[in-house]
Amino acid sequence: MNLNTLKPVQGTKSKKIIGRGAGSGHGGTSTRGSKGAKSRSGYSRKIGFEGGQMPLQRRVPKFGFKSINRVEFKAINLSEIQNLVDKKGITEFDNVVFVENGLASKNDLIKILANGNLSAKVTVKAQAFSEKAKAAIEAQGGTVEE
């Protein structure tokens, strides 16, 4: 066995060995090229960096206002309540019933809106109601609980 006859074990992949001198073929700049941020150690590209050009998220104009105190409600219409009455015969509605039937998520605040017609007597418990929805439910002899 001579040094010039040595070969890697069969099945191993040849890995590019970097920065081990000129004889390796990957010495000197270690395949990073010369100069610039990418050639230096510790470089990590910042998200949105465009080579010094003003980044897109800073070029685009910003406007509007988002209140940190906004309360987001999941809107459920009277037509959806009527569908559940027709299909499943449910007459008492609360958060649990809405979640089980896929109309809301577990942590949603629910507001009942008056879109559609209601022809059944129902009891509805929700966090908020529109005035017309309240009137429509009570007109059918139903009850409303907030």
Solvent accessible surface area in square Angstrom, and as a share of the most:
residue,aa,sasa,rsa
1,M,203,0.91
2,N,97,0.50
3,L,158,0.79
4,N,133,0.68
5,T,79,0.46
6,L,104,0.52
7,K,174,0.74
8,P,112,0.71
9,V,119,0.68
10,Q,179,0.80
11,G,77,0.74
12,T,85,0.49
13,K,190,0.81
14,S,118,0.76
15,K,171,0.72
16,K,118,0.50
17,I,109,0.55
18,I,75,0.38
19,G,32,0.31
20,R,180,0.66
21,G,38,0.37
22,A,97,0.75
23,G,87,0.84
24,S,48,0.31
25,G,63,0.60
26,H,58,0.26
27,G,17,0.16
28,G,83,0.80
29,T,71,0.41
30,S,23,0.15
31,T,74,0.43
32,R,131,0.48
33,G,41,0.39
34,S,90,0.58
35,K,175,0.74
36,G,39,0.37
37,A,66,0.51
38,K,141,0.60
39,S,24,0.15
40,R,144,0.53
41,S,105,0.68
42,G,82,0.79
43,Y,82,0.31
44,S,74,0.48
45,R,165,0.60
46,K,140,0.59
47,I,171,0.87
48,G,31,0.30
49,F,111,0.46
50,E,63,0.28
51,G,65,0.63
52,G,65,0.63
53,Q,106,0.47
54,M,93,0.41
55,P,23,0.15
56,L,102,0.51
57,Q,98,0.44
58,R,164,0.60
59,R,114,0.41
60,V,75,0.43
61,P,106,0.67
62,K,149,0.63
63,F,194,0.81
64,G,73,0.70
65,F,177,0.74
66,K,185,0.78
67,S,50,0.32
68,I,169,0.86
69,N,124,0.63
70,R,169,0.62
71,V,86,0.49
72,E,116,0.52
73,F,77,0.32
74,K,87,0.37
75,A,55,0.42
76,I,1,0.01
77,N,36,0.18
78,L,2,0.01
79,S,44,0.28
80,E,59,0.27
81,I,0,0.00
82,Q,26,0.12
83,N,76,0.39
84,L,18,0.09
85,V,23,0.13
86,D,101,0.52
87,K,162,0.69
88,K,126,0.53
89,G,55,0.53
90,I,39,0.20
91,T,70,0.41
92,E,116,0.52
93,F,3,0.01
94,D,46,0.24
95,N,43,0.22
96,V,93,0.53
97,V,25,0.14
98,F,0,0.00
99,V,56,0.32
100,E,133,0.60
101,N,36,0.18
102,G,64,0.62
103,L,38,0.19
104,A,14,0.11
105,S,70,0.45
106,K,160,0.68
107,N,130,0.67
108,D,44,0.23
109,L,71,0.36
110,I,1,0.01
111,K,64,0.27
112,I,0,0.00
113,L,59,0.29
114,A,33,0.26
115,N,102,0.52
116,G,37,0.36
117,N,130,0.67
118,L,15,0.07
119,S,84,0.54
120,A,20,0.15
121,K,142,0.60
122,V,3,0.02
123,T,35,0.20
124,V,0,0.00
125,K,91,0.38
126,A,5,0.04
127,Q,72,0.32
128,A,18,0.14
129,F,16,0.07
130,S,28,0.18
131,E,137,0.62
132,K,155,0.66
133,A,0,0.00
134,K,60,0.25
135,A,60,0.47
136,A,32,0.25
137,I,0,0.00
138,E,96,0.43
139,A,84,0.65
140,Q,79,0.35
141,G,41,0.39
142,G,8,0.08
143,T,72,0.42
144,V,30,0.17
145,E,80,0.36
146,E,133,0.60
